[in-house]
């Protein structure tokens, strides 16, 4: 894939959701909860990467780069979108409407 090649965000989210659904370990409402809880794990990995990039742990020193932090932030975004898709097949519309509301609140634009 070239550096500037477009990746279909929502097509990818749908594909990842489908893959997770086909490879579930369990059934029922716990699956939804676990996908949402996965966000906490990913956010923790962002924090670990920031600590590692800044060398704030004197025992370990610098263990990560800011590229690692960026990658972990991307993991958080993907995990959140897949969790949203797990809650609703209308994830794309739900997210777009929410983003519109946040823009309106923050920027005064729709």
Secondary structure as GFF3:
##gff-version 3
##sequence-region A 1 110
A	DSSP	alpha_helix	9	22	.	.	.	ID=ss1
A	DSSP	alpha_helix	29	54	.	.	.	ID=ss2
A	DSSP	alpha_helix	66	87	.	.	.	ID=ss3
A	DSSP	alpha_helix	91	107	.	.	.	ID=ss4
###
